[in-house]
Amino acid sequence: MTSWFPDPRRIVTGHNSEGKAIVVADSTIPCLPTPIGANFAVLYETHEFPVSNDEWVDPTKVRTTDLANGKGIVLRVVDIPPNVEKAGMLFHRTESLDFGILFSGEVICHLDDDVEIHMKAGDVCVQRGTIHGWTNSTDKPARVYFILSAAKPVNINGESLTAAGYKKDEIQSGGELRN
């Protein structure tokens, strides 16, 4: 798949041994194709909450194996190609609270019962464990920044609405596979 945007630059701060603020990482993170038809770049991931800022270990060196994780936060860039219609959409749910910030382009967020939310650059969609999908019906690509925070599955009338609609091996990105 073509890359329409430059790879995102990620700047991470931390502390030196004297406690002074420093830059611990400053580089671009490759936004790479996935089997689901969108490019992904995971800029940061945590696996605990609250997270410890004591030690710097670059989370992008380890492969992200799910859209969200049950213990922390995932910060991901998703580039959606032009002319992605509903037939090609990944209709899915994560066990997370998601903030989708549309940086560039236009997208449509699809919900149950054919509900469509049209978004333009600067719009933010907060997904609260709902099943949804994204399309881009324009002739220009779109870039969305997603922040996914661990959340309990939604419970409706005793039924747990868990993660659904995707295969983990199709959405893995970045780093090396965990053992």
Backbone as CSV, one residue per row, in Angstrom:
resi,resn,N_x,N_y,N_z,CA_x,CA_y,CA_z,C_x,C_y,C_z
1,MET,0.846,-1.175,0.000,0.000,0.000,0.000,0.890,1.236,0.000
2,THR,0.424,2.246,-0.662,1.120,3.510,-0.738,1.108,4.218,0.607
3,SER,2.179,4.964,0.879,2.200,5.822,2.057,1.921,7.239,1.585
4,TRP,0.830,7.834,2.056,0.414,9.158,1.584,0.943,10.274,2.453
5,PHE,1.285,9.940,3.681,1.750,10.931,4.639,3.167,10.571,5.064
6,PRO,3.921,11.551,5.526,5.234,11.190,6.072,5.057,10.361,7.343
7,ASP,6.036,9.502,7.618,5.993,8.750,8.868,5.954,9.738,10.025
8,PRO,5.146,9.453,11.055,5.036,10.385,12.180,6.326,10.457,12.994
9,ARG,6.657,11.655,13.419,7.801,11.863,14.309,7.319,11.743,15.753
10,ARG,8.043,10.968,16.534,7.707,10.763,17.938,8.859,11.271,18.796
11,ILE,8.539,12.164,19.715,9.516,12.724,20.632,9.094,12.299,22.037
12,VAL,10.019,11.676,22.769,9.726,11.188,24.114,10.709,11.847,25.077
13,THR,10.198,12.366,26.184,11.056,12.968,27.202,11.193,12.044,28.403
14,GLY,12.188,12.312,29.196,12.432,11.540,30.411,13.363,12.337,31.313
15,HIS,14.153,11.627,32.116,15.050,12.292,33.065,16.439,11.685,32.999
16,ASN,17.437,12.522,33.239,18.787,11.989,33.384,19.004,11.583,34.839
17,SER,20.204,11.132,35.167,20.478,10.628,36.519,20.414,11.715,37.595
18,GLU,20.440,12.988,37.167,20.298,14.094,38.120,18.856,14.588,38.223
19,GLY,17.942,13.973,37.492,16.538,14.364,37.542,16.164,15.487,36.599
20,LYS,17.057,15.857,35.700,16.767,16.930,34.738,16.043,16.346,33.529
21,ALA,15.117,17.139,32.982,14.351,16.701,31.814,15.257,16.604,30.593
22,ILE,15.119,15.502,29.873,15.892,15.278,28.642,14.994,14.636,27.589
23,VAL,15.469,14.612,26.361,14.817,13.864,25.286,15.458,12.481,25.270
24,VAL,14.636,11.436,25.418,15.158,10.067,25.393,14.975,9.413,24.027
25,ALA,14.069,9.955,23.212,13.866,9.420,21.859,13.298,10.515,20.968
26,ASP,13.804,10.575,19.757,13.317,11.527,18.760,13.569,10.911,17.391
27,SER,12.535,10.318,16.831,12.682,9.662,15.529,11.318,9.486,14.875
28,THR,11.349,9.126,13.617,10.099,8.782,12.944,9.796,7.311,13.208
29,ILE,8.523,7.000,13.241,8.057,5.629,13.421,7.375,5.224,12.118
30,PRO,7.841,4.156,11.469,7.261,3.769,10.182,5.768,3.458,10.286
31,CYS,4.992,4.015,9.385,3.563,3.740,9.269,3.420,2.719,8.144
32,LEU,3.187,1.465,8.510,3.300,0.352,7.569,1.954,-0.286,7.258
33,PRO,1.840,-0.885,6.070,0.594,-1.551,5.672,0.244,-2.718,6.580
34,THR,-1.058,-2.946,6.745,-1.569,-4.118,7.452,-2.487,-4.873,6.494
35,PRO,-2.788,-6.132,6.777,-3.695,-6.899,5.916,-5.119,-6.347,5.868
36,ILE,-5.485,-5.448,6.777,-6.851,-4.914,6.771,-6.996,-3.702,5.853
37,GLY,-5.926,-3.306,5.166,-6.036,-2.242,4.169,-5.743,-0.846,4.663
38,ALA,-5.206,-0.713,5.871,-4.823,0.594,6.400,-3.379,0.507,6.864
39,ASN,-2.699,1.641,6.913,-1.336,1.683,7.435,-1.392,2.002,8.929
40,PHE,-0.551,1.320,9.718,-0.508,1.522,11.170,0.895,1.921,11.611
41,ALA,0.951,2.783,12.606,2.187,3.049,13.347,1.805,3.189,14.816
42,VAL,2.355,2.336,15.658,2.137,2.464,17.095,3.246,3.363,17.623
43,LEU,2.848,4.517,18.176,3.814,5.490,18.666,4.187,5.243,20.120
44,TYR,3.273,4.622,20.872,3.559,4.343,22.275,2.544,3.341,22.793
45,GLU,2.967,2.543,23.766,2.057,1.585,24.393,2.505,1.370,25.833
46,THR,1.537,1.303,26.737,1.828,0.980,28.133,1.082,-0.292,28.504
47,HIS,1.553,-0.957,29.546,0.922,-2.216,29.972,0.612,-2.225,31.458
48,GLU,0.473,-1.016,32.031,0.056,-0.889,33.422,-0.577,0.486,33.593
49,PHE,-1.393,0.582,34.663,-1.999,1.879,34.966,-2.126,2.015,36.473
50,PRO,-1.597,3.073,37.064,-0.848,4.104,36.362,0.515,3.581,35.915
51,VAL,1.038,4.197,34.891,2.322,3.804,34.327,3.462,4.400,35.148
52,SER,4.592,3.725,35.173,5.782,4.247,35.833,6.623,5.005,34.807
53,ASN,7.039,6.202,35.158,7.919,7.001,34.299,9.365,6.946,34.770
54,ASP,9.687,6.009,35.665,11.035,5.930,36.224,12.077,5.511,35.193
55,GLU,11.811,4.454,34.448,12.801,3.891,33.531,12.322,4.041,32.085
56,TRP,13.233,4.353,31.175,12.892,4.459,29.757,13.179,3.139,29.059
57,VAL,12.126,2.517,28.584,12.214,1.339,27.735,11.287,1.621,26.567
58,ASP,11.817,1.632,25.364,11.039,2.011,24.185,10.012,0.926,23.846
59,PRO,8.712,1.220,24.027,7.687,0.209,23.758,7.519,-0.110,22.277
60,THR,8.050,0.718,21.387,7.898,0.434,19.956,8.852,-0.659,19.487
61,LYS,9.742,-1.106,20.364,10.670,-2.193,20.005,9.998,-3.556,20.113
62,VAL,8.817,-3.586,20.753,8.057,-4.828,20.906,6.780,-4.710,20.077
63,ARG,6.454,-5.746,19.369,5.291,-5.752,18.482,3.990,-5.576,19.268
64,THR,3.108,-4.721,18.776,1.771,-4.550,19.336,0.879,-5.606,18.700
65,THR,0.277,-6.451,19.537,-0.419,-7.632,19.023,-1.937,-7.542,19.045
66,ASP,-2.472,-6.391,19.438,-3.920,-6.222,19.459,-4.224,-4.752,19.200
67,LEU,-5.467,-4.446,18.899,-5.829,-3.036,18.699,-5.721,-2.271,20.010
68,ALA,-6.135,-2.903,21.110,-6.046,-2.315,22.446,-5.378,-3.347,23.343
69,ASN,-5.005,-2.940,24.542,-4.542,-3.939,25.498,-5.281,-3.728,26.815
70,GLY,-5.450,-4.786,27.557,-6.286,-4.760,28.743,-5.667,-4.137,29.974
71,LYS,-4.443,-3.629,29.858,-3.770,-3.106,31.045,-3.273,-1.676,30.894
72,GLY,-3.359,-1.100,29.705,-2.765,0.226,29.533,-3.345,0.998,28.376
73,ILE,-2.462,1.712,27.685,-2.859,2.627,26.619,-2.060,2.323,25.364
74,VAL,-2.705,2.462,24.209,-2.042,2.359,22.916,-2.270,3.674,22.175
75,LEU,-1.183,4.271,21.688,-1.259,5.455,20.834,-0.861,5.023,19.434
76,ARG,-1.810,5.101,18.493,-1.603,4.577,17.137,-2.011,5.609,16.102
77,VAL,-1.264,5.663,15.017,-1.640,6.424,13.829,-2.210,5.427,12.825
78,VAL,-3.340,5.785,12.218,-3.939,4.944,11.181,-4.155,5.804,9.938
79,ASP,-3.570,5.374,8.835,-3.788,6.033,7.553,-4.787,5.196,6.761
80,ILE,-5.904,5.821,6.396,-6.969,5.138,5.666,-6.898,5.593,4.214
81,PRO,-6.758,4.659,3.291,-6.623,5.044,1.892,-7.895,5.673,1.338
82,PRO,-7.769,6.367,0.211,-8.961,6.928,-0.425,-9.874,5.831,-0.950
83,ASN,-11.140,6.188,-1.098,-12.143,5.327,-1.744,-12.321,3.976,-1.061
84,VAL,-12.291,3.970,0.268,-12.601,2.753,1.036,-14.089,2.818,1.366
85,GLU,-14.839,1.974,0.715,-16.287,1.961,0.916,-16.669,0.937,1.969
86,LYS,-17.927,0.891,2.320,-18.425,0.055,3.407,-18.110,-1.430,3.198
87,ALA,-18.090,-1.900,1.976,-17.819,-3.312,1.721,-16.416,-3.706,2.190
88,GLY,-15.473,-2.774,2.184,-14.106,-3.061,2.597,-13.813,-2.698,4.042
89,MET,-14.836,-2.338,4.796,-14.671,-1.835,6.149,-14.469,-2.964,7.150
90,LEU,-13.606,-2.734,8.134,-13.417,-3.636,9.259,-14.372,-3.199,10.367
91,PHE,-15.494,-3.914,10.514,-16.492,-3.597,11.532,-16.068,-4.341,12.793
92,HIS,-15.707,-3.620,13.853,-15.067,-4.238,15.002,-15.421,-3.534,16.317
93,ARG,-15.072,-4.224,17.419,-15.216,-3.650,18.758,-13.939,-3.981,19.527
94,THR,-13.477,-3.035,20.330,-12.363,-3.273,21.233,-12.850,-3.094,22.666
95,GLU,-12.144,-3.716,23.588,-12.443,-3.534,25.017,-11.596,-2.361,25.491
96,SER,-12.033,-1.167,25.084,-11.255,0.028,25.378,-12.135,1.267,25.257
97,LEU,-11.604,2.349,25.795,-12.165,3.676,25.592,-11.248,4.330,24.574
98,ASP,-11.783,4.662,23.388,-10.962,5.136,22.273,-11.240,6.602,21.966
99,PHE,-10.166,7.317,21.714,-10.267,8.696,21.245,-9.675,8.726,19.847
100,GLY,-10.500,8.954,18.835,-10.053,9.047,17.454,-10.022,10.507,17.039
101,ILE,-8.835,11.025,16.766,-8.652,12.427,16.411,-8.290,12.485,14.931
102,LEU,-9.207,12.992,14.120,-8.969,13.057,12.682,-8.028,14.223,12.387
103,PHE,-6.844,13.884,11.941,-5.804,14.872,11.673,-5.927,15.456,10.265
104,SER,-6.179,14.580,9.285,-6.221,15.027,7.892,-7.220,14.186,7.114
105,GLY,-7.930,14.820,6.196,-8.875,14.114,5.350,-10.273,14.083,5.943
106,GLU,-11.082,13.172,5.406,-12.453,12.974,5.863,-12.709,11.483,5.985
107,VAL,-13.450,11.098,7.016,-13.829,9.697,7.206,-15.271,9.634,7.660
108,ILE,-15.812,8.446,7.561,-17.149,8.175,8.088,-17.003,7.070,9.118
109,CYS,-17.527,7.313,10.325,-17.591,6.291,11.368,-18.967,5.644,11.265
110,HIS,-18.977,4.331,11.078,-20.225,3.574,10.942,-20.529,2.855,12.245
111,LEU,-21.772,2.955,12.694,-22.250,2.252,13.878,-23.372,1.304,13.475
112,ASP,-23.945,0.611,14.457,-25.069,-0.282,14.183,-26.215,0.455,13.491
113,ASP,-27.095,-0.311,12.856,-28.310,0.217,12.219,-28.016,1.302,11.191
114,ASP,-26.878,1.169,10.498,-26.491,2.082,9.408,-26.313,3.533,9.840
115,VAL,-26.025,3.761,11.121,-25.712,5.112,11.590,-24.350,5.501,11.021
116,GLU,-24.260,6.704,10.456,-23.012,7.217,9.893,-22.683,8.561,10.518
117,ILE,-21.444,8.708,10.962,-20.971,9.968,11.515,-19.892,10.484,10.580
118,HIS,-20.158,11.591,9.900,-19.201,12.173,8.963,-18.246,13.074,9.730
119,MET,-16.954,12.825,9.543,-15.941,13.580,10.277,-14.999,14.303,9.323
120,LYS,-14.586,15.475,9.735,-13.598,16.279,9.003,-12.405,16.524,9.910
121,ALA,-11.287,16.955,9.323,-10.058,17.206,10.083,-10.359,18.071,11.305
122,GLY,-9.839,17.648,12.450,-10.052,18.344,13.705,-11.153,17.738,14.558
123,ASP,-12.008,16.894,13.967,-13.076,16.249,14.731,-12.499,15.121,15.596
124,VAL,-13.165,14.853,16.715,-12.768,13.793,17.637,-13.972,12.893,17.879
125,CYS,-13.760,11.597,17.754,-14.800,10.612,18.046,-14.362,9.800,19.258
126,VAL,-15.215,9.728,20.264,-14.938,8.940,21.457,-15.762,7.653,21.358
127,GLN,-15.071,6.531,21.209,-15.711,5.223,21.106,-15.696,4.582,22.489
128,ARG,-16.850,4.241,23.010,-16.975,3.664,24.349,-17.385,2.198,24.259
129,GLY,-16.493,1.391,23.673,-16.757,-0.037,23.570,-17.795,-0.407,22.535
130,THR,-18.096,0.504,21.614,-19.116,0.226,20.596,-18.507,-0.482,19.389
131,ILE,-19.349,-1.253,18.708,-18.924,-1.837,17.445,-18.996,-0.732,16.401
132,HIS,-17.971,-0.681,15.552,-17.878,0.423,14.600,-16.930,0.061,13.460
133,GLY,-16.930,0.907,12.454,-16.000,0.755,11.337,-15.758,2.106,10.696
134,TRP,-14.680,2.186,9.922,-14.276,3.453,9.309,-14.206,3.299,7.798
135,THR,-14.726,4.286,7.084,-14.558,4.331,5.633,-14.083,5.722,5.242
136,ASN,-13.547,5.781,4.047,-13.084,7.037,3.462,-13.590,7.052,2.030
137,SER,-14.655,7.789,1.786,-15.264,7.785,0.450,-14.724,8.900,-0.443
138,THR,-13.695,9.606,0.014,-13.119,10.682,-0.795,-11.958,10.145,-1.624
139,ASP,-11.441,10.989,-2.496,-10.290,10.587,-3.314,-8.966,10.996,-2.673
140,LYS,-9.017,11.370,-1.375,-7.801,11.738,-0.642,-7.666,10.841,0.582
141,PRO,-6.434,10.508,0.977,-6.245,9.678,2.161,-6.620,10.435,3.429
142,ALA,-6.786,9.693,4.517,-7.097,10.286,5.814,-6.116,9.741,6.851
143,ARG,-5.751,10.588,7.800,-4.900,10.157,8.916,-5.641,10.419,10.218
144,VAL,-5.733,9.362,11.040,-6.400,9.443,12.333,-5.411,9.017,13.416
145,TYR,-5.358,9.793,14.493,-4.596,9.409,15.679,-5.580,8.798,16.670
146,PHE,-5.264,7.585,17.128,-6.115,6.890,18.082,-5.387,6.699,19.405
147,ILE,-6.068,7.013,20.489,-5.583,6.726,21.833,-6.588,5.739,22.420
148,LEU,-6.147,4.512,22.673,-7.015,3.462,23.202,-6.602,3.155,24.629
149,SER,-7.516,3.369,25.561,-7.264,3.129,26.972,-8.022,1.876,27.408
150,ALA,-7.365,1.026,28.174,-8.003,-0.198,28.646,-9.324,0.119,29.332
151,ALA,-10.312,-0.732,29.097,-11.631,-0.558,29.709,-12.260,-1.937,29.913
152,LYS,-13.176,-1.995,30.833,-13.940,-3.219,31.024,-14.902,-3.378,29.859
153,PRO,-15.228,-4.610,29.481,-16.229,-4.800,28.429,-17.572,-4.205,28.862
154,VAL,-18.301,-3.680,27.914,-19.634,-3.155,28.183,-20.526,-4.330,28.576
155,ASN,-21.381,-4.105,29.574,-22.307,-5.135,30.023,-23.722,-4.609,29.829
156,ILE,-24.494,-5.281,28.973,-25.890,-4.913,28.707,-26.762,-6.097,29.087
157,ASN,-27.625,-5.909,30.089,-28.559,-6.958,30.529,-27.856,-8.289,30.791
158,GLY,-26.690,-8.223,31.433,-25.957,-9.433,31.773,-25.102,-10.000,30.662
159,GLU,-25.129,-9.397,29.482,-24.308,-9.864,28.372,-23.089,-8.966,28.234
160,SER,-21.918,-9.598,28.170,-20.660,-8.868,28.029,-20.344,-8.678,26.547
161,LEU,-20.162,-7.416,26.137,-19.833,-7.095,24.741,-18.316,-6.989,24.628
162,THR,-17.692,-8.083,24.243,-16.234,-8.176,24.206,-15.694,-7.834,22.828
163,ALA,-14.359,-7.822,22.720,-13.685,-7.534,21.451,-14.193,-8.482,20.369
164,ALA,-14.405,-7.940,19.167,-14.953,-8.746,18.078,-14.659,-8.088,16.738
165,GLY,-14.706,-8.883,15.678,-14.696,-8.348,14.320,-13.336,-8.231,13.659
166,TYR,-12.279,-8.733,14.288,-10.960,-8.660,13.668,-10.113,-9.836,14.121
167,LYS,-9.074,-10.102,13.348,-8.125,-11.156,13.688,-6.838,-10.482,14.146
168,LYS,-6.349,-10.899,15.298,-5.162,-10.265,15.864,-3.959,-10.304,14.917
169,ASP,-3.813,-11.389,14.155,-2.654,-11.467,13.263,-2.737,-10.479,12.102
170,GLU,-3.906,-9.884,11.870,-4.057,-8.916,10.784,-3.833,-7.470,11.223
171,ILE,-3.744,-7.248,12.530,-3.604,-5.867,13.000,-2.307,-5.642,13.772
172,GLN,-1.446,-6.660,13.863,-0.174,-6.498,14.554,0.671,-5.468,13.817
173,SER,1.445,-4.725,14.590,2.311,-3.735,13.949,3.510,-3.412,14.817
174,GLY,4.543,-2.906,14.172,5.739,-2.430,14.859,6.584,-3.548,15.436
175,GLY,7.713,-3.169,16.011,8.611,-4.002,16.787,8.753,-5.454,16.412
176,GLU,9.260,-6.217,17.349,9.456,-7.646,17.164,8.379,-8.413,17.924
177,LEU,8.042,-9.595,17.445,7.029,-10.420,18.100,7.452,-10.777,19.513
178,ARG,6.482,-10.754,20.435,6.744,-11.178,21.818,6.837,-12.701,21.860
179,ASN,7.632,-13.214,22.764,7.716,-14.664,22.948,6.672,-15.142,23.924
